Amino acid sequence: MDWFVLIASGLLEAVWAIALGACKGFKRWKPVVVFLAALVLSMAGLAYAMVTIPVGTAYAVWVAIGVVATVAVAAVRGEERITIVRGLLLVLLIAAVVGLKAVS
């Protein structure tokens, strides 16, 4: 259950990062509301997961999931290009997260 919460929290990290970009300096209220809600839920989930998952592992997994999801959304929207090198580095990041789970 803790790993499920951690993964969901990582995905919420991507939500708040994307919403933060859409806030335009906190001038648009709807993205600000999404940002704040996702931020609180993401942090709460990370804190919950850290009760049983070591802090370093939990934080690394949380950040990696957020990074990969944020880049994926940006690529689908056409805001970022995924080159071969960037794609391989993202795959390596995912492999590192799986490795952390395997040794935990």
C-alpha positions as a Markdown table, in Angstrom:
| # | Residue | x | y | z |
|---|---|---|---|---|
| 1 | Met | 0.0 | 0.0 | 0.0 |
| 2 | Asp | 2.8 | 2.4 | 0.8 |
| 3 | Trp | 4.4 | 2.0 | -2.6 |
| 4 | Phe | 1.0 | 2.6 | -4.3 |
| 5 | Val | 0.6 | 5.8 | -2.3 |
| 6 | Leu | 4.2 | 6.8 | -3.2 |
| 7 | Ile | 3.5 | 6.3 | -6.9 |
| 8 | Ala | 0.3 | 8.2 | -6.7 |
| 9 | Ser | 2.1 | 11.0 | -4.9 |
| 10 | Gly | 4.7 | 11.1 | -7.6 |
| 11 | Leu | 2.0 | 11.4 | -10.3 |
| 12 | Leu | 0.5 | 14.3 | -8.2 |
| 13 | Glu | 3.9 | 15.9 | -8.2 |
| 14 | Ala | 3.6 | 16.1 | -12.0 |
| 15 | Val | 0.1 | 17.5 | -11.7 |
| 16 | Trp | 1.3 | 20.3 | -9.4 |
| 17 | Ala | 4.3 | 21.0 | -11.5 |
| 18 | Ile | 2.2 | 21.4 | -14.7 |
| 19 | Ala | -0.4 | 23.5 | -12.8 |
| 20 | Leu | 2.4 | 25.7 | -11.5 |
| 21 | Gly | 3.5 | 26.3 | -15.1 |
| 22 | Ala | 0.0 | 27.2 | -16.0 |
| 23 | Cys | -0.5 | 29.7 | -13.2 |
| 24 | Lys | 1.4 | 32.4 | -15.1 |
| 25 | Gly | 2.9 | 33.8 | -11.9 |
| 26 | Phe | -0.1 | 33.0 | -9.8 |
| 27 | Lys | -2.3 | 35.2 | -11.9 |
| 28 | Arg | -4.7 | 32.5 | -13.1 |
| 29 | Trp | -6.8 | 31.2 | -10.1 |
| 30 | Lys | -7.9 | 27.8 | -11.5 |
| 31 | Pro | -4.4 | 26.5 | -12.0 |
| 32 | Val | -3.4 | 27.9 | -8.6 |
| 33 | Val | -6.2 | 25.9 | -7.0 |
| 34 | Val | -5.1 | 22.7 | -8.8 |
| 35 | Phe | -1.5 | 23.4 | -7.9 |
| 36 | Leu | -2.3 | 23.9 | -4.2 |
| 37 | Ala | -4.6 | 20.8 | -3.9 |
| 38 | Ala | -2.1 | 18.6 | -5.8 |
| 39 | Leu | 0.8 | 19.9 | -3.8 |
| 40 | Val | -0.9 | 19.2 | -0.4 |
| 41 | Leu | -2.0 | 15.7 | -1.5 |
| 42 | Ser | 1.4 | 14.9 | -3.0 |
| 43 | Met | 3.3 | 15.9 | 0.1 |
| 44 | Ala | 0.8 | 14.1 | 2.4 |
| 45 | Gly | 1.3 | 10.9 | 0.3 |
| 46 | Leu | 5.0 | 11.2 | 0.4 |
| 47 | Ala | 5.0 | 11.7 | 4.2 |
| 48 | Tyr | 2.7 | 8.7 | 4.6 |
| 49 | Ala | 5.0 | 6.5 | 2.4 |
| 50 | Met | 8.1 | 7.6 | 4.4 |
| 51 | Val | 6.7 | 5.9 | 7.5 |
| 52 | Thr | 7.8 | 2.5 | 6.1 |
| 53 | Ile | 9.9 | 3.3 | 3.0 |
| 54 | Pro | 13.4 | 4.8 | 3.7 |
| 55 | Val | 13.5 | 8.6 | 3.2 |
| 56 | Gly | 16.2 | 8.6 | 0.5 |
| 57 | Thr | 14.4 | 5.8 | -1.5 |
| 58 | Ala | 11.0 | 7.4 | -1.1 |
| 59 | Tyr | 12.2 | 10.8 | -2.2 |
| 60 | Ala | 14.1 | 9.5 | -5.2 |
| 61 | Val | 11.2 | 7.5 | -6.4 |
| 62 | Trp | 8.8 | 10.4 | -5.9 |
| 63 | Val | 10.9 | 12.8 | -7.8 |
| 64 | Ala | 11.7 | 10.4 | -10.6 |
| 65 | Ile | 8.0 | 9.6 | -11.1 |
| 66 | Gly | 7.2 | 13.3 | -11.1 |
| 67 | Val | 9.9 | 14.1 | -13.6 |
| 68 | Val | 9.1 | 11.3 | -16.1 |
| 69 | Ala | 5.3 | 12.1 | -15.9 |
| 70 | Thr | 5.9 | 15.8 | -16.3 |
| 71 | Val | 8.2 | 15.3 | -19.4 |
| 72 | Ala | 5.7 | 12.8 | -20.9 |
| 73 | Val | 2.8 | 15.3 | -20.6 |
| 74 | Ala | 4.9 | 18.1 | -22.1 |
| 75 | Ala | 6.0 | 15.8 | -24.9 |
| 76 | Val | 2.4 | 14.8 | -25.7 |
| 77 | Arg | 1.3 | 18.4 | -25.7 |
| 78 | Gly | 4.2 | 19.3 | -28.1 |
| 79 | Glu | 5.9 | 21.5 | -25.6 |
| 80 | Glu | 9.1 | 19.4 | -25.4 |
| 81 | Arg | 10.8 | 17.1 | -27.8 |
| 82 | Ile | 11.9 | 13.7 | -26.8 |
| 83 | Thr | 15.2 | 13.0 | -28.5 |
| 84 | Ile | 16.8 | 9.6 | -28.5 |
| 85 | Val | 19.2 | 10.6 | -25.8 |
| 86 | Arg | 16.5 | 12.2 | -23.7 |
| 87 | Gly | 14.3 | 9.1 | -24.1 |
| 88 | Leu | 17.2 | 6.8 | -23.1 |
| 89 | Leu | 17.9 | 8.9 | -20.0 |
| 90 | Leu | 14.3 | 8.8 | -19.0 |
| 91 | Val | 14.3 | 5.0 | -19.4 |
| 92 | Leu | 17.4 | 4.9 | -17.3 |
| 93 | Leu | 15.7 | 6.9 | -14.7 |
| 94 | Ile | 12.7 | 4.6 | -14.7 |
| 95 | Ala | 15.1 | 1.6 | -14.4 |
| 96 | Ala | 16.8 | 3.2 | -11.4 |
| 97 | Val | 13.4 | 3.6 | -9.7 |
| 98 | Val | 12.6 | 0.0 | -10.4 |
| 99 | Gly | 16.0 | -1.0 | -9.0 |
| 100 | Leu | 15.4 | 1.0 | -5.9 |
| 101 | Lys | 12.1 | -0.8 | -5.4 |
| 102 | Ala | 13.7 | -4.2 | -6.0 |
| 103 | Val | 16.4 | -3.6 | -3.4 |
| 104 | Ser | 14.0 | -2.1 | -0.8 |
